Amino acid sequence: MPSLLQLDTFNSDSGNLTVFEKVMPGTIKRVFYIYGASEMSRGGHRHHATWNALICLHGSCHIYSNDGKLEENFTLNNATTCLILEPKDWHVMDSFSEDAILLVLANEYYDRADYIDEPYLMHSRELSL
């Protein structure tokens, strides 16, 4: 299940310092950022092993997550807020503001075999609607 965390932030007259540490298991092995995606949706997968930490450094974006039991929606719009996605969390990132910069930190290197592109099946209650 995803976790929405407030990162430790220290404010002073010389600027702000936000710290990312002890937030997800393992070592950070991959860092990337998404920008220029205001008309696009990204993601649409889950993983076998990879944990991801998402921080919207600028602007805002929406994250949909489904862990097979619970669907959740998040809006990231603050550089001190971090969304942790476990490997089982199928996710879609969309509704990027034009100025959005979404930073993603992962505890595994890129490996296409780690990706699961099929979403979870809908619950029987949803199928009857």
N, CA, C and O atoms as a GROMACS GRO file, in nm:
protein
  516
    1MET      N    1   0.084  -0.117   0.000
    1MET     CA    2   0.000   0.000   0.000
    1MET      C    3   0.089   0.124   0.000
    1MET      O    4   0.188   0.128   0.074
    2PRO      N    5   0.057   0.224  -0.081
    2PRO     CA    6   0.139   0.345  -0.088
    2PRO      C    7   0.142   0.419   0.046
    2PRO      O    8   0.049   0.409   0.125
    3SER      N    9   0.249   0.491   0.070
    3SER     CA   10   0.262   0.574   0.190
    3SER      C   11   0.294   0.716   0.148
    3SER      O   12   0.385   0.739   0.069
    4LEU      N   13   0.219   0.811   0.201
    4LEU     CA   14   0.245   0.952   0.175
    4LEU      C   15   0.316   1.008   0.297
    4LEU      O   16   0.262   1.007   0.407
    5LEU      N   17   0.437   1.056   0.277
    5LEU     CA   18   0.522   1.102   0.387
    5LEU      C   19   0.558   1.250   0.372
    5LEU      O   20   0.567   1.303   0.262
    6GLN      N   21   0.578   1.314   0.486
    6GLN     CA   22   0.635   1.449   0.487
    6GLN      C   23   0.784   1.431   0.514
    6GLN      O   24   0.823   1.376   0.617
    7LEU      N   25   0.866   1.478   0.423
    7LEU     CA   26   1.011   1.468   0.439
    7LEU      C   27   1.059   1.572   0.540
    7LEU      O   28   1.002   1.681   0.549
    8ASP      N   29   1.164   1.538   0.614
    8ASP     CA   30   1.222   1.634   0.708
    8ASP      C   31   1.272   1.755   0.630
    8ASP      O   32   1.349   1.741   0.534
    9THR      N   33   1.229   1.871   0.671
    9THR     CA   34   1.267   1.995   0.603
    9THR      C   35   1.315   2.095   0.706
    9THR      O   36   1.253   2.113   0.811
   10PHE      N   37   1.426   2.159   0.676
   10PHE     CA   38   1.485   2.260   0.764
   10PHE      C   39   1.484   2.392   0.690
   10PHE      O   40   1.543   2.404   0.582
   11ASN      N   41   1.417   2.491   0.747
   11ASN     CA   42   1.404   2.623   0.686
   11ASN      C   43   1.494   2.722   0.758
   11ASN      O   44   1.505   2.721   0.880
   12SER      N   45   1.557   2.809   0.680
   12SER     CA   46   1.639   2.915   0.738
   12SER      C   47   1.639   3.034   0.644
   12SER      O   48   1.586   3.028   0.533
   13ASP      N   49   1.699   3.142   0.688
   13ASP     CA   50   1.709   3.261   0.604
   13ASP      C   51   1.790   3.236   0.478
   13ASP      O   52   1.775   3.308   0.379
   14SER      N   53   1.877   3.134   0.480
   14SER     CA   54   1.960   3.105   0.363
   14SER      C   55   1.896   3.003   0.269
   14SER      O   56   1.960   2.959   0.173
   15GLY      N   57   1.771   2.963   0.296
   15GLY     CA   58   1.701   2.870   0.208
   15GLY      C   59   1.650   2.749   0.285
   15GLY      O   60   1.666   2.738   0.406
   16ASN      N   61   1.589   2.659   0.212
   16ASN     CA   62   1.530   2.539   0.270
   16ASN      C   63   1.611   2.416   0.231
   16ASN      O   64   1.666   2.410   0.121
   17LEU      N   65   1.617   2.320   0.321
   17LEU     CA   66   1.687   2.194   0.297
   17LEU      C   67   1.591   2.082   0.330
   17LEU      O   68   1.547   2.070   0.444
   18THR      N   69   1.557   1.998   0.232
   18THR     CA   70   1.470   1.883   0.253
   18THR      C   71   1.553   1.757   0.237
   18THR      O   72   1.630   1.743   0.142
   19VAL      N   73   1.537   1.665   0.332
   19VAL     CA   74   1.622   1.547   0.340
   19VAL      C   75   1.543   1.422   0.304
   19VAL      O   76   1.433   1.400   0.354
   20PHE      N   77   1.602   1.339   0.216
   20PHE     CA   78   1.546   1.210   0.179
   20PHE      C   79   1.641   1.104   0.231
   20PHE      O   80   1.746   1.080   0.172
   21GLU      N   81   1.605   1.039   0.343
   21GLU     CA   82   1.686   0.930   0.396
   21GLU      C   83   1.599   0.839   0.481
   21GLU      O   84   1.501   0.883   0.542
   22LYS      N   85   1.636   0.712   0.484
   22LYS     CA   86   1.564   0.612   0.563
   22LYS      C   87   1.414   0.610   0.530
   22LYS      O   88   1.330   0.598   0.619
   23VAL      N   89   1.383   0.621   0.401
   23VAL     CA   90   1.244   0.631   0.358
   23VAL      C   91   1.196   0.504   0.290
   23VAL      O   92   1.078   0.469   0.301
   24MET      N   93   1.284   0.434   0.220
   24MET     CA   94   1.244   0.309   0.155
   24MET      C   95   1.358   0.208   0.169
   24MET      O   96   1.472   0.247   0.194
   25PRO      N   97   1.328   0.080   0.153
   25PRO     CA   98   1.431  -0.022   0.174
   25PRO      C   99   1.538  -0.020   0.066
   25PRO      O  100   1.515   0.022  -0.047
   26GLY      N  101   1.657  -0.065   0.106
   26GLY     CA  102   1.766  -0.078   0.010
   26GLY      C  103   1.837   0.054  -0.017
   26GLY      O  104   1.818   0.153   0.054
   27THR      N  105   1.917   0.051  -0.120
   27THR     CA  106   1.995   0.165  -0.163
   27THR      C  107   1.933   0.225  -0.288
   27THR      O  108   1.880   0.152  -0.372
   28ILE      N  109   1.939   0.355  -0.301
   28ILE     CA  110   1.888   0.419  -0.423
   28ILE      C  111   1.983   0.385  -0.537
   28ILE      O  112   2.102   0.418  -0.532
   29LYS      N  113   1.931   0.318  -0.640
   29LYS     CA  114   2.012   0.275  -0.753
   29LYS      C  115   1.976   0.348  -0.882
   29LYS      O  116   2.053   0.345  -0.978
   30ARG      N  117   1.861   0.413  -0.884
   30ARG     CA  118   1.818   0.479  -1.007
   30ARG      C  119   1.742   0.605  -0.970
   30ARG      O  120   1.658   0.605  -0.880
   31VAL      N  121   1.772   0.713  -1.041
   31VAL     CA  122   1.704   0.840  -1.022
   31VAL      C  123   1.667   0.894  -1.160
   31VAL      O  124   1.750   0.898  -1.250
   32PHE      N  125   1.540   0.935  -1.175
   32PHE     CA  126   1.499   0.999  -1.300
   32PHE      C  127   1.391   1.101  -1.268
   32PHE      O  128   1.334   1.099  -1.160
   33TYR      N  129   1.365   1.188  -1.363
   33TYR     CA  130   1.257   1.284  -1.344
   33TYR      C  131   1.179   1.299  -1.472
   33TYR      O  132   1.230   1.282  -1.582
   34ILE      N  133   1.050   1.331  -1.451
   34ILE     CA  134   0.955   1.344  -1.561
   34ILE      C  135   0.913   1.490  -1.568
   34ILE      O  136   0.876   1.550  -1.467
   35TYR      N  137   0.918   1.547  -1.688
   35TYR     CA  138   0.873   1.684  -1.708
   35TYR      C  139   0.823   1.697  -1.851
   35TYR      O  140   0.851   1.611  -1.935
   36GLY      N  141   0.748   1.804  -1.879
   36GLY     CA  142   0.694   1.822  -2.014
   36GLY      C  143   0.588   1.720  -2.048
   36GLY      O  144   0.569   1.686  -2.165
   37ALA      N  145   0.517   1.669  -1.946
   37ALA     CA  146   0.420   1.563  -1.969
   37ALA      C  147   0.277   1.609  -1.940
   37ALA      O  148   0.192   1.526  -1.906
   38SER      N  149   0.249   1.737  -1.953
   38SER     CA  150   0.119   1.791  -1.912
   38SER      C  151   0.001   1.727  -1.985
   38SER      O  152  -0.109   1.722  -1.930
   39GLU      N  153   0.020   1.679  -2.104
   39GLU     CA  154  -0.088   1.618  -2.180
   39GLU      C  155  -0.083   1.465  -2.177
   39GLU      O  156  -0.162   1.399  -2.244
   40MET      N  157   0.009   1.410  -2.101
   40MET     CA  158   0.035   1.266  -2.106
   40MET      C  159   0.002   1.197  -1.974
   40MET      O  160  -0.015   1.260  -1.870
   41SER      N  161  -0.007   1.065  -1.983
   41SER     CA  162  -0.011   0.983  -1.863
   41SER      C  163   0.110   0.891  -1.869
   41SER      O  164   0.150   0.845  -1.977
   42ARG      N  165   0.169   0.866  -1.754
   42ARG     CA  166   0.291   0.784  -1.745
   42ARG      C  167   0.265   0.668  -1.650
   42ARG      O  168   0.164   0.666  -1.580
   43GLY      N  169   0.355   0.574  -1.648
   43GLY     CA  170   0.341   0.459  -1.559
   43GLY      C  171   0.257   0.352  -1.624
   43GLY      O  172   0.286   0.307  -1.735
   44GLY      N  173   0.151   0.310  -1.555
   44GLY     CA  174   0.067   0.202  -1.604
   44GLY      C  175   0.134   0.067  -1.584
   44GLY      O  176   0.130  -0.019  -1.672
   45HIS      N  177   0.196   0.050  -1.467
   45HIS     CA  178   0.263  -0.076  -1.437
   45HIS      C  179   0.284  -0.089  -1.286
   45HIS      O  180   0.259   0.003  -1.209
   46ARG      N  181   0.331  -0.205  -1.248
   46ARG     CA  182   0.382  -0.231  -1.112
   46ARG      C  183   0.510  -0.310  -1.130
   46ARG      O  184   0.555  -0.331  -1.243
   47HIS      N  185   0.568  -0.355  -1.021
   47HIS     CA  186   0.699  -0.421  -1.030
   47HIS      C  187   0.700  -0.552  -0.952
   47HIS      O  188   0.616  -0.577  -0.865
   48HIS      N  189   0.796  -0.635  -0.985
   48HIS     CA  190   0.822  -0.755  -0.906
   48HIS      C  191   0.903  -0.718  -0.782
   48HIS      O  192   0.876  -0.771  -0.674
   49ALA      N  193   1.001  -0.628  -0.794
   49ALA     CA  194   1.092  -0.601  -0.683
   49ALA      C  195   1.113  -0.453  -0.651
   49ALA      O  196   1.150  -0.421  -0.538
   50THR      N  197   1.092  -0.364  -0.744
   50THR     CA  198   1.132  -0.224  -0.728
   50THR      C  199   1.034  -0.142  -0.644
   50THR      O  200   0.913  -0.144  -0.666
   51TRP      N  201   1.090  -0.070  -0.548
   51TRP     CA  202   1.018   0.033  -0.472
   51TRP      C  203   1.050   0.166  -0.539
   51TRP      O  204   1.161   0.187  -0.586
   52ASN      N  205   0.952   0.257  -0.543
   52ASN     CA  206   0.973   0.391  -0.599
   52ASN      C  207   0.932   0.497  -0.497
   52ASN      O  208   0.836   0.479  -0.421
   53ALA      N  209   1.004   0.606  -0.497
   53ALA     CA  210   0.969   0.724  -0.417
   53ALA      C  211   0.946   0.838  -0.515
   53ALA      O  212   1.033   0.869  -0.596
   54LEU      N  213   0.829   0.901  -0.508
   54LEU     CA  214   0.792   1.008  -0.602
   54LEU      C  215   0.782   1.140  -0.526
   54LEU      O  216   0.715   1.149  -0.423
   55ILE      N  217   0.848   1.242  -0.579
   55ILE     CA  218   0.844   1.375  -0.520
   55ILE      C  219   0.823   1.475  -0.634
   55ILE      O  220   0.903   1.481  -0.727
   56CYS      N  221   0.716   1.551  -0.626
   56CYS     CA  222   0.692   1.654  -0.727
   56CYS      C  223   0.768   1.779  -0.684
   56CYS      O  224   0.724   1.851  -0.594
   57LEU      N  225   0.881   1.803  -0.747
   57LEU     CA  226   0.968   1.914  -0.710
   57LEU      C  227   0.911   2.049  -0.748
   57LEU      O  228   0.938   2.150  -0.684
   58HIS      N  229   0.830   2.050  -0.853
   58HIS     CA  230   0.772   2.176  -0.902
   58HIS      C  231   0.638   2.144  -0.966
   58HIS      O  232   0.623   2.040  -1.029
   59GLY      N  233   0.541   2.231  -0.950
   59GLY     CA  234   0.410   2.209  -1.008
   59GLY      C  235   0.333   2.102  -0.933
   59GLY      O  236   0.348   2.086  -0.812
   60SER      N  237   0.250   2.028  -1.006
   60SER     CA  238   0.168   1.925  -0.943
   60SER      C  239   0.138   1.812  -1.040
   60SER      O  240   0.150   1.827  -1.162
   61CYS      N  241   0.100   1.698  -0.983
   61CYS     CA  242   0.056   1.584  -1.063
   61CYS      C  243  -0.032   1.494  -0.979
   61CYS      O  244  -0.035   1.504  -0.856
   62HIS      N  245  -0.104   1.406  -1.046
   62HIS     CA  246  -0.195   1.311  -0.982
   62HIS      C  247  -0.136   1.171  -0.996
   62HIS      O  248  -0.079   1.137  -1.100
   63ILE      N  249  -0.150   1.091  -0.891
   63ILE     CA  250  -0.105   0.952  -0.894
   63ILE      C  251  -0.223   0.863  -0.855
   63ILE      O  252  -0.284   0.882  -0.750
   64TYR      N  253  -0.254   0.766  -0.940
   64TYR     CA  254  -0.352   0.663  -0.910
   64TYR      C  255  -0.275   0.537  -0.874
   64TYR      O  256  -0.179   0.501  -0.942
   65SER      N  257  -0.316   0.470  -0.767
   65SER     CA  258  -0.251   0.347  -0.725
   65SER      C  259  -0.355   0.241  -0.691
   65SER      O  260  -0.461   0.271  -0.637
   66ASN      N  261  -0.321   0.116  -0.725
   66ASN     CA  262  -0.407   0.002  -0.695
   66ASN      C  263  -0.316  -0.113  -0.655
   66ASN      O  264  -0.232  -0.157  -0.733
   67ASP      N  265  -0.333  -0.162  -0.532
   67ASP     CA  266  -0.248  -0.273  -0.485
   67ASP      C  267  -0.318  -0.408  -0.495
   67ASP      O  268  -0.273  -0.506  -0.435
   68GLY      N  269  -0.428  -0.414  -0.569
   68GLY     CA  270  -0.503  -0.537  -0.584
   68GLY      C  271  -0.617  -0.548  -0.485
   68GLY      O  272  -0.706  -0.631  -0.502
   69LYS      N  273  -0.616  -0.464  -0.381
   69LYS     CA  274  -0.722  -0.463  -0.281
   69LYS      C  275  -0.780  -0.324  -0.263
   69LYS      O  276  -0.900  -0.309  -0.239
   70LEU      N  277  -0.697  -0.223  -0.275
   70LEU     CA  278  -0.738  -0.086  -0.246
   70LEU      C  279  -0.691   0.007  -0.358
   70LEU      O  280  -0.576   0.002  -0.400
   71GLU      N  281  -0.782   0.090  -0.405
   71GLU     CA  282  -0.748   0.195  -0.502
   71GLU      C  283  -0.734   0.327  -0.426
   71GLU      O  284  -0.814   0.358  -0.339
   72GLU      N  285  -0.630   0.404  -0.460
   72GLU     CA  286  -0.609   0.533  -0.396
   72GLU      C  287  -0.565   0.635  -0.499
   72GLU      O  288  -0.504   0.601  -0.600
   73ASN      N  289  -0.597   0.761  -0.470
   73ASN     CA  290  -0.556   0.873  -0.554
   73ASN      C  291  -0.479   0.973  -0.469
   73ASN      O  292  -0.516   1.000  -0.355
   74PHE      N  293  -0.372   1.026  -0.526
   74PHE     CA  294  -0.289   1.122  -0.455
   74PHE      C  295  -0.262   1.240  -0.547
   74PHE      O  296  -0.250   1.224  -0.668
   75THR      N  297  -0.251   1.357  -0.489
   75THR     CA  298  -0.203   1.475  -0.560
   75THR      C  299  -0.071   1.515  -0.496
   75THR      O  300  -0.064   1.540  -0.375
   76LEU      N  301   0.032   1.521  -0.577
   76LEU     CA  302   0.163   1.568  -0.529
   76LEU      C  303   0.180   1.710  -0.578
   76LEU      O  304   0.174   1.736  -0.698
   77ASN      N  305   0.203   1.803  -0.485
   77ASN     CA  306   0.217   1.944  -0.521
   77ASN      C  307   0.308   2.021  -0.426
   77ASN      O  308   0.298   2.143  -0.413
   78ASN      N  309   0.396   1.948  -0.358
   78ASN     CA  310   0.484   2.010  -0.261
   78ASN      C  311   0.614   1.930  -0.257
   78ASN      O  312   0.612   1.808  -0.247
   79ALA      N  313   0.726   1.997  -0.266
   79ALA     CA  314   0.856   1.930  -0.272
   79ALA      C  315   0.895   1.863  -0.140
   79ALA      O  316   0.997   1.794  -0.135
   80THR      N  317   0.817   1.880  -0.035
   80THR     CA  318   0.846   1.814   0.092
   80THR      C  319   0.760   1.690   0.114
   80THR      O  320   0.771   1.624   0.217
   81THR      N  321   0.673   1.659   0.017
   81THR     CA  322   0.587   1.541   0.026
   81THR      C  323   0.640   1.432  -0.066
   81THR      O  324   0.676   1.458  -0.180
   82CYS      N  325   0.644   1.310  -0.014
   82CYS     CA  326   0.698   1.197  -0.089
   82CYS      C  327   0.597   1.082  -0.086
   82CYS      O  328   0.546   1.047   0.020
   83LEU      N  329   0.570   1.026  -0.202
   83LEU     CA  330   0.482   0.909  -0.212
   83LEU      C  331   0.569   0.786  -0.236
   83LEU      O  332   0.641   0.778  -0.336
   84ILE      N  333   0.562   0.691  -0.144
   84ILE     CA  334   0.635   0.565  -0.157
   84ILE      C  335   0.543   0.461  -0.218
   84ILE      O  336   0.435   0.434  -0.165
   85LEU      N  337   0.586   0.403  -0.330
   85LEU     CA  338   0.511   0.296  -0.396
   85LEU      C  339   0.586   0.165  -0.376
   85LEU      O  340   0.703   0.154  -0.410
   86GLU      N  341   0.517   0.066  -0.321
   86GLU     CA  342   0.574  -0.068  -0.307
   86GLU      C  343   0.568  -0.137  -0.443
   86GLU      O  344   0.495  -0.094  -0.531
   87PRO      N  345   0.643  -0.244  -0.460
   87PRO     CA  346   0.641  -0.313  -0.590
   87PRO      C  347   0.500  -0.353  -0.634
   87PRO      O  348   0.471  -0.349  -0.754
   88LYS      N  349   0.413  -0.392  -0.541
   88LYS     CA  350   0.278  -0.440  -0.576
   88LYS      C  351   0.184  -0.328  -0.619
   88LYS      O  352   0.073  -0.357  -0.664
   89ASP      N  353   0.223  -0.203  -0.605
   89ASP     CA  354   0.135  -0.090  -0.635
   89ASP      C  355   0.135  -0.056  -0.784
   89ASP      O  356   0.228   0.008  -0.834
   90TRP      N  357   0.030  -0.100  -0.853
   90TRP     CA  358   0.012  -0.063  -0.994
   90TRP      C  359  -0.023   0.085  -0.994
   90TRP      O  360  -0.111   0.128  -0.920
   91HIS      N  361   0.044   0.163  -1.078
   91HIS     CA  362   0.026   0.308  -1.068
   91HIS      C  363   0.026   0.376  -1.205
   91HIS      O  364   0.087   0.330  -1.302
   92VAL      N  365  -0.047   0.488  -1.208
   92VAL     CA  366  -0.052   0.576  -1.324
   92VAL      C  367  -0.030   0.718  -1.275
   92VAL      O  368  -0.090   0.760  -1.176
   93MET      N  369   0.055   0.790  -1.343
   93MET     CA  370   0.083   0.930  -1.312
   93MET      C  371   0.025   1.014  -1.424
   93MET      O  372   0.054   0.989  -1.541
   94ASP      N  373  -0.058   1.115  -1.390
   94ASP     CA  374  -0.120   1.197  -1.494
   94ASP      C  375  -0.155   1.334  -1.437
   94ASP      O  376  -0.115   1.369  -1.326
   95SER      N  377  -0.231   1.412  -1.514
   95SER     CA  378  -0.272   1.547  -1.476
   95SER      C  379  -0.152   1.631  -1.430
   95SER      O  380  -0.158   1.702  -1.330
   96PHE      N  381  -0.044   1.620  -1.506
   96PHE     CA  382   0.075   1.700  -1.476
   96PHE      C  383   0.046   1.846  -1.510
   96PHE      O  384  -0.007   1.875  -1.617
   97SER      N  385   0.080   1.937  -1.420
   97SER     CA  386   0.072   2.079  -1.456
   97SER      C  387   0.182   2.106  -1.559
   97SER      O  388   0.278   2.029  -1.569
   98GLU      N  389   0.168   2.213  -1.635
   98GLU     CA  390   0.267   2.241  -1.740
   98GLU      C  391   0.408   2.257  -1.686
   98GLU      O  392   0.505   2.230  -1.756
   99ASP      N  393   0.419   2.301  -1.559
   99ASP     CA  394   0.550   2.325  -1.499
   99ASP      C  395   0.596   2.211  -1.408
   99ASP      O  396   0.694   2.226  -1.335
  100ALA      N  397   0.527   2.097  -1.412
  100ALA     CA  398   0.557   1.986  -1.320
  100ALA      C  399   0.692   1.922  -1.349
  100ALA      O  400   0.730   1.901  -1.464
  101ILE      N  401   0.763   1.893  -1.240
  101ILE     CA  402   0.885   1.813  -1.245
  101ILE      C  403   0.868   1.707  -1.136
  101ILE      O  404   0.870   1.738  -1.018
  102LEU      N  405   0.852   1.582  -1.178
  102LEU     CA  406   0.833   1.470  -1.086
  102LEU      C  407   0.962   1.391  -1.077
  102LEU      O  408   1.007   1.332  -1.175
  103LEU      N  409   1.022   1.390  -0.958
  103LEU     CA  410   1.144   1.316  -0.930
  103LEU      C  411   1.106   1.176  -0.882
  103LEU      O  412   1.020   1.161  -0.795
  104VAL      N  413   1.172   1.074  -0.938
  104VAL     CA  414   1.146   0.936  -0.897
  104VAL      C  415   1.279   0.872  -0.858
  104VAL      O  416   1.376   0.875  -0.934
  105LEU      N  417   1.282   0.814  -0.738
  105LEU     CA  418   1.399   0.742  -0.688
  105LEU      C  419   1.360   0.596  -0.675
  105LEU      O  420   1.252   0.566  -0.623
  106ALA      N  421   1.445   0.505  -0.720
  106ALA     CA  422   1.414   0.362  -0.718
  106ALA      C  423   1.527   0.285  -0.650
  106ALA      O  424   1.643   0.324  -0.659
  107ASN      N  425   1.492   0.176  -0.584
  107ASN     CA  426   1.593   0.096  -0.516
  107ASN      C  427   1.648  -0.017  -0.602
  107ASN      O  428   1.722  -0.103  -0.553
  108GLU      N  429   1.612  -0.018  -0.730
  108GLU     CA  430   1.666  -0.118  -0.825
  108GLU      C  431   1.702  -0.047  -0.955
  108GLU      O  432   1.645   0.056  -0.989
  109TYR      N  433   1.798  -0.104  -1.027
  109TYR     CA  434   1.830  -0.054  -1.160
  109TYR      C  435   1.717  -0.091  -1.256
  109TYR      O  436   1.638  -0.181  -1.228
  110TYR      N  437   1.710  -0.021  -1.368
  110TYR     CA  438   1.608  -0.053  -1.468
  110TYR      C  439   1.629  -0.195  -1.519
  110TYR      O  440   1.739  -0.234  -1.556
  111ASP      N  441   1.520  -0.271  -1.521
  111ASP     CA  442   1.519  -0.406  -1.575
  111ASP      C  443   1.378  -0.431  -1.628
  111ASP      O  444   1.284  -0.444  -1.550
  112ARG      N  445   1.363  -0.437  -1.757
  112ARG     CA  446   1.230  -0.454  -1.818
  112ARG      C  447   1.157  -0.576  -1.762
  112ARG      O  448   1.034  -0.576  -1.754
  113ALA      N  449   1.231  -0.680  -1.724
  113ALA     CA  450   1.169  -0.801  -1.670
  113ALA      C  451   1.105  -0.777  -1.533
  113ALA      O  452   1.026  -0.860  -1.488
  114ASP      N  453   1.137  -0.666  -1.467
  114ASP     CA  454   1.079  -0.633  -1.337
  114ASP      C  455   0.940  -0.570  -1.350
  114ASP      O  456   0.868  -0.559  -1.251
  115TYR      N  457   0.902  -0.528  -1.470
  115TYR     CA  458   0.776  -0.457  -1.492
  115TYR      C  459   0.661  -0.555  -1.514
  115TYR      O  460   0.675  -0.656  -1.584
  116ILE      N  461   0.546  -0.524  -1.454
  116ILE     CA  462   0.421  -0.597  -1.476
  116ILE      C  463   0.323  -0.495  -1.532
  116ILE      O  464   0.279  -0.406  -1.460
  117ASP      N  465   0.290  -0.508  -1.659
  117ASP     CA  466   0.207  -0.407  -1.726
  117ASP      C  467   0.057  -0.429  -1.709
  117ASP      O  468  -0.021  -0.335  -1.726
  118GLU      N  469   0.016  -0.548  -1.676
  118GLU     CA  470  -0.126  -0.578  -1.661
  118GLU      C  471  -0.178  -0.524  -1.528
  118GLU      O  472  -0.120  -0.551  -1.423
  119PRO      N  473  -0.287  -0.446  -1.533
  119PRO     CA  474  -0.346  -0.400  -1.406
  119PRO      C  475  -0.413  -0.516  -1.333
  119PRO      O  476  -0.441  -0.620  -1.392
  120TYR      N  477  -0.439  -0.495  -1.206
  120TYR     CA  478  -0.515  -0.594  -1.130
  120TYR      C  479  -0.655  -0.607  -1.190
  120TYR      O  480  -0.708  -0.510  -1.244
  121LEU      N  481  -0.714  -0.726  -1.179
  121LEU     CA  482  -0.850  -0.745  -1.222
  121LEU      C  483  -0.941  -0.664  -1.130
  121LEU      O  484  -0.913  -0.647  -1.012
  122MET      N  485  -1.050  -0.616  -1.187
  122MET     CA  486  -1.145  -0.539  -1.108
  122MET      C  487  -1.214  -0.632  -1.008
  122MET      O  488  -1.233  -0.750  -1.035
  123HIS      N  489  -1.250  -0.576  -0.894
  123HIS     CA  490  -1.323  -0.655  -0.793
  123HIS      C  491  -1.462  -0.687  -0.848
  123HIS      O  492  -1.516  -0.614  -0.931
  124SER      N  493  -1.519  -0.796  -0.801
  124SER     CA  494  -1.650  -0.838  -0.849
  124SER      C  495  -1.756  -0.730  -0.827
  124SER      O  496  -1.848  -0.717  -0.907
  125ARG      N  497  -1.744  -0.653  -0.719
  125ARG     CA  498  -1.837  -0.544  -0.692
  125ARG      C  499  -1.831  -0.440  -0.805
  125ARG      O  500  -1.934  -0.390  -0.849
  126GLU      N  501  -1.710  -0.409  -0.852
  126GLU     CA  502  -1.694  -0.312  -0.960
  126GLU      C  503  -1.746  -0.367  -1.092
  126GLU      O  504  -1.798  -0.292  -1.174
  127LEU      N  505  -1.734  -0.499  -1.112
  127LEU     CA  506  -1.781  -0.558  -1.237
  127LEU      C  507  -1.932  -0.552  -1.249
  127LEU      O  508  -1.985  -0.548  -1.361
  128SER      N  509  -2.002  -0.552  -1.137
  128SER     CA  510  -2.147  -0.551  -1.141
  128SER      C  511  -2.205  -0.411  -1.164
  128SER      O  512  -2.325  -0.397  -1.189
  129LEU      N  513  -2.124  -0.308  -1.154
  129LEU     CA  514  -2.173  -0.170  -1.173
  129LEU      C  515  -2.206  -0.137  -1.316
  129LEU      O  516  -2.248  -0.026  -1.346
   0.00000   0.00000   0.00000
